[in-house]
């Protein structure tokens, strides 16, 4: 006889008990705690590799510039008037005068057919810029990329005019002071700058170029033999610098500094005391978005000075294969 199915019999259980849910959640939390550091480490390694690869590509482009034009671009200093940086029309400061001297010397060699009566240049559109306002971040983009294009949302560069008697004019410059005639024939930019990472921090019309994920804090360039300025005494000698904000300065690195509280960089005559004395330094801040604190005192690599160089530890540069702090005894005090 077939037994009748009771209407009160419980159906098979379809859910989880509270204890089972808590157990699963605990296991997931433990796995996340184990895996997340490893995932973050992998992501940091990929990011570092990408960043170092781009720095290498910028360095190769700079070598190609030297091959084509005979020498590296000059180190150009911040032009400051009062609280403004690179926005003043008064170029009578010592920094602007030194920029003028370095530009004349470089242009006479790199573009010997160009007669520079002044330093005005005319990019595409109705603009007039002054080369003396270039700073160590903008120098990198200008000489590797050529004339800036800033027309509405467009952020780009278009090389120099192929007419080397007048290289610093855009393809369709229509400023009232610009030489007449279109310049469609252009040199090819030596580096492929991503438009999304080009910025004009100081609003002077020249582009800076930021590493991926570091908006507003660009790569910085210094040329060997021009790592300092001022008279060659310990009290007056200053490292070249790029100012991003108060207490955020990029300066070139040397192998030691002159002792005492001032800790000035070595002289240019003692060039072997500098990192990359015969070429250049390209510097990138780390994830803290800070190059370093002090613009007046020298910075040492390898062997940081711990009292003012902590922000430098996660910086990157074309002379290091990883973060600067990875290759450095950070407690060592190298001064003479």
N, C-alpha and C positions, 0 to 999 in steps of 0.2 A: 504494500500500500504506500502510495506517495504521501509523504508528510506535508501538510499544508504549511505554506510560508507565513510566518507570523508577521502581521503588519507592524509590530513594535520592534522587530529586529533592527539593530543599528547597521547603517550602511558602512562600507569600508572607509577608514579615515583618509581624507584628502589633503589635509594641511599639516603644518609643523607645530610642534609644541613650542612654548616660550623658551624652554631650555635648549631645544635644538636650534632655534633662531639665534640665541645668544652665543651658542657654540660656533656657528658659522661665522657670525660677525667677529668673534674673537680671532678665529683663524685668518679671516681676511685682513684684520688689523695687523696681525703679526706678519703676514706676508708683505703687506704694504710697508711696514717698518723696515723689513729686510731689503725689499726691492727698490724703494724710492731713492735711497742714497746711491745705489748702483746706477739707477737711471739718470739721476742728476750728474753723477760723475761722467757717464757716457756723453750726456748732452754738453757738459762743460768741455770735454775733450774735443768734441766735434766743433764747438764754437771756437775754441782756441786754435784748432787746426785751420778752420776757415779764415780766421783773422790773420794768422801767420802767413797763410798762402797769399792773401791779398797784399800784405806788406811786402812779401817777396816780389809780387807782380809790380807793385809801385816802384820798388827798387830797380827791377829790370827795366822798367820804362824810363827811369831816371838815367840809367846807363845808356839806353838808346838815345836819349836826349843829348848826352855828352858825345856819343858817336856822330850824331848829325850836326851838332852846333859847336863842338870843340871844347866845351867845358860844362860843368854843372851850373844850374841857376844860382844866383847869389842868395845869401841869407839877408832878408830884408826885415827891418825892425818895426815894432809897433810904433806908429806915429800918433802921439798923444798931445792933446791940447786941453788942459783942465781935466774935466771928468770924461771927456769924449775920446773914443779910440777910433781912428781911421775915418772920422766923419768931418774933420775940420778942413777948411779951405786954406788955412795958414800952414804952409810947409816950410817954415823957417826954423823949426826945432832941430837940435843936433841929430836926432834920429832920422829926420827927413833928409837932412843934408848928407848923412852917410848913405842912406838909400839911394839918393841921387848919384853919388859918386860910384857906388857899386853897380847901379843900373847902367850908367854910361859906359863903364868898363866892360860889362858883360855884353851889352847890345853891340858895342863896337866890334866884338869878336864873333858873337853868334849871328848877328845880322849886319855885316859890314857895309851893305849897300844902303842901309837905312840911316838917314841923317836926322838925328833927334834934336830938333829945335826946342822942344819942350817934352813933357812926359804925358801929354794928353793922348788918349786912344779913343776910338769910336766903334763900339760894338754894334751889332745889328739893332736897328731901331734908332730912336731919337735920344741917344745917351752920349755923355762925355765922361770918361773916367780918367783918373790920374794914377800912373804906375807907381808913384812914390807912396801911395797908400796901401800897397800890397804888404801883407804880414806873413809870418812863417807858415800859416795854414793855407792862405790864398796863393802863395808862391807855388806850392805843389800843384794845385789844380791849373793855374794859369799857364805855366810853362809846359806841363804835360798835356794839357787839353786845348790850349789856345784861347781864342776870344770867347768871352762868356755870352750866352744868349739868355736873356731874361725878359721874355715877351709874354705877359699874362701868366698862365700857369706853366709855361715852358721853362724848364731848368736844364740847360745843356751847355755844351761847348762846341765850337765848330772849327778848331784848328786856326792857324794863322793864314793870312792872305798869301797865295802863292807868288804874288808880286813882292819879292823880298826887298824891294826899295821902299815898300810901305806895308810891312807885315801886320801892323797892329790896327787893322780896320776890319769891321764886320762885313758879311756878304751883302748886306743891304743897309749900310749906315746912312741915315738921312739927317743927322744932326747938322745944324747950320754951319758949324765949323769944320765938318768932316770933308776930306777931299772928295771931289765929285767922281762919279762913276761907280758902277757895281763891281764887286769882287767875288764872282761866283767860284773861281778856282781857289781851292783851299788845301792846306797841308792836312794830313790825317792825324787826329789826336793820337798820342802815344799810349793812352790808357783809356779803357772803356768805363767812364764814370757813370754809375747808376743815377738816373735823374732823381729818384726818390730819396737819395741820401745826400744830395747837394743842398747846401743852405747858405744863407748870407747873414751870418750872425751879427755883424756890425753894420749892415745896411749900406755898404759902400759900393755895391754893384759887382764885386768880385766873389766868386763862389769859394766855399770851403767844402770839404768832403768828409763825411762822418762814417765810421765803421758801422756795420750792421748792429742795430739795437742801441746805438749810442748817439741819439739825436742831439745836435747842438754842441757836441764835443769832438771836433774834427782831428784828422791826422795832422801832424806838424812836421815841418822840414827845416833842417839846418845844414848848411854847407860847411865842410871842413875848411879850416883856415879862416873862417869867419864866425867862430863860435863865441867870440867876445866882442865888446866894444868899450870905448872909453880909453883913457890913457893907461899905459902898461905899468901901473903901480898897484900894489895890493889894495890900497884904499879906494882907488877910482875904477879899477877894472871890473866890468860887469859881464855876466853871461848874457848872450842873446836870449830873448824869451818871447813866449806867446802867452798873452793873458786871456783866459776864458772868462774868469770872474775873479772877484776878490778872493785871495788865498787859493787860487787855482791857476798855476803857472806851469808851462812846459819850458824846460831849458835843456841844452845839450849836456851830455854826460862825459866826464873825464875819469882818468884812472886814479887821481888823487886831488886834494884841494890844499891850498896854502893854509897852514894852521892858524890857531887862534879862533876867537868867536866869529870873526868875519867869514872865514872859510871860503876864500875867493878861489875861482877856477885858476888853473895854470895859464901861463902866457901862450899866445899863439906861436911864438918862436919855438917853444918846447913842444912841438906838435905831436911828438910820440906819446905825450902824456894825455892825449885826448883819445876817446873812442872814435874809430874811423877817421883818423886825421887827414887822409888824402881823398876822402869821398864825401859822405854825408850821413846824417842821422834822420830817420823817419820814426817818429814817436807816436804812440797811441796810448790813451788812458785805458785803465782796466774797468771792471764792472762797477767800481765806485764812482766812475765819471770824473775822476780827479787825476791830473797829471802829477801835481806836487804842490807844496805850500809856498815855498820861498823863492822869489825871483832873483834875489841878490846874492845868494850863496851858491857855490858850486854843488853839483851832485855827482856822486861817485858810482861807477859800475866797473867791475864787481866790487862789493864791499860797501854797503850803504852806511850813511851816518844816521844813527837811529833817532837822533833828537828832532829831525825835521824831514825825514824821507819816508815815513811809513806809507803815505799815499802812492809812492813810486813802486811799491812791491809788486802790485798786480799790473803794472804797465807792460806794454809790448814795444819792441823796436826791431829795426832791420838788422841789428847786431846781436840779437839773442834768439835762441831757438825755442824759448818758452817765456812765461812771465819772468820779468827781471828778477823778482825775488827768488825764483826757483834756482837761479844760477849764482846765488849770492850768499855769503855769510852775513846775515843782516845785523849781527852784533859787532861787526868789525868797524873800527874807527880809523879811516885812512886819511891822515892829514900830515902836512909837513910844515 
